[in-house]
Each structure stands twice: as C-alpha cells, then as structure tokens.
Amino acid sequence: IWTQLFFLLSGFVLAYAEMVRPKSSAAAQLTQLQYTWRRLKKIYPPYLLTIFISMIQISHSAFEWKTLILNLLLLQAWIPMVNES
C-alpha cells in the first residue's frame, strides 16, 4: 500500500507543479489534456522500446502475447492476468 501511495502522491506533485508553473503572458495555462499529451509524448517512446527489447530477449514460447495489447494500451495493471502455466 505504501508503494501505491508513493506513486499517487508523486503523480499529484508532478501534475500540480507543472500546471501552476507561471507562464509567460502570451502562453495560456496548460489544460489537463495538454499536460497528459505532453507526458505521453515523453514517456511512451521509451516504453515501446522497452517492450520491443523485452520481446526480443524473452524466448518466444515464454512471451505472453495475450498481454501485449494491455501493455501497449498501458492497461496491464488495471486488468491483471494470472500466469496459467
């Protein structure tokens, strides 16, 4: 539970710090959708690279293809799957 609390709190602090950062007079304040899109553009490419490297390193028989879609959509923690082997 402490790990989940840590991630929740750190996510809040990162979002809050980014959204209340003073902007120049020409720039409007960042909306939640803009913030989310900026974060995904930074996080998603290395995430895809890591998944690709994992697919190469893990033997094809051990790789769970049914979880690939969940991982690509960043839903692997929301829909947990039990290893059937």
matplotlib code that plots the C-alpha trace (Angstrom):
import matplotlib.pyplot as plt

x = [0.0, 2.9, 4.2, 0.8, 0.6, 4.0, 3.1, -0.2, 1.5, 4.4, 2.0, -0.1, 3.1, 4.4, 1.0, 0.4, 3.9, 3.5, 0.0, 0.7, 4.1, 4.0, 3.7, 4.6, 1.7, 1.4, 1.0, -2.2, -2.2, -1.8, -5.1, -5.2, -5.5, -2.4, -0.5, -1.4, -0.5, 2.9, 3.7, 2.7, 4.9, 7.8, 7.1, 5.5, 8.5, 11.0, 8.1, 7.6, 11.3, 11.4, 8.5, 10.2, 13.5, 11.7, 10.0, 13.4, 15.1, 12.3, 12.0, 9.0, 7.5, 7.6, 6.4, 2.7, 1.2, -2.2, -0.8, 0.8, -2.3, -2.8, 0.8, 0.6, -2.5, -0.9, -3.7, -1.6, -2.1, -5.8, -6.6, -4.3, -3.8, -2.7, 0.1, -1.6, 1.5]
y = [0.0, 2.4, 2.0, 2.9, 5.9, 7.0, 6.8, 8.6, 11.4, 11.8, 11.9, 14.6, 16.6, 16.4, 17.4, 20.2, 21.6, 21.6, 23.1, 26.0, 26.9, 30.6, 31.0, 34.0, 36.4, 35.1, 31.5, 30.2, 27.9, 24.2, 22.1, 18.6, 17.2, 19.2, 18.0, 14.4, 14.6, 16.2, 13.5, 10.6, 12.1, 11.9, 8.5, 6.4, 6.1, 4.6, 2.4, 1.0, 0.5, -1.4, -3.7, -4.4, -5.2, -7.5, -9.3, -10.0, -11.1, -13.4, -16.7, -16.8, -19.7, -17.7, -14.4, -13.9, -12.4, -12.0, -9.3, -7.4, -5.4, -4.5, -3.4, -1.3, 0.5, 1.0, -1.2, -4.0, -3.0, -2.4, -5.8, -8.3, -11.7, -14.7, -16.8, -20.0, -22.2]
z = [0.0, 0.7, -2.9, -4.3, -2.0, -3.1, -6.8, -6.2, -4.2, -6.7, -9.6, -7.9, -7.1, -10.7, -12.2, -9.7, -10.2, -14.0, -14.0, -11.6, -13.2, -14.1, -17.9, -20.0, -20.7, -24.3, -23.2, -21.8, -18.7, -19.5, -19.5, -18.2, -21.7, -22.9, -19.8, -20.4, -24.1, -23.3, -20.7, -23.0, -25.8, -23.4, -21.7, -24.5, -26.9, -24.4, -23.1, -26.5, -27.0, -23.7, -24.7, -28.0, -26.3, -23.9, -26.8, -28.3, -25.1, -23.8, -25.7, -27.9, -26.0, -22.7, -24.1, -23.3, -26.5, -24.9, -22.6, -25.4, -26.1, -22.5, -22.3, -25.4, -24.1, -20.6, -19.0, -17.7, -14.1, -14.5, -15.8, -14.1, -15.7, -13.8, -15.4, -16.5, -16.7]

ax = plt.figure().add_subplot(projection="3d")
ax.plot(x, y, z, "-o")
ax.set_aspect("equal")
plt.show()
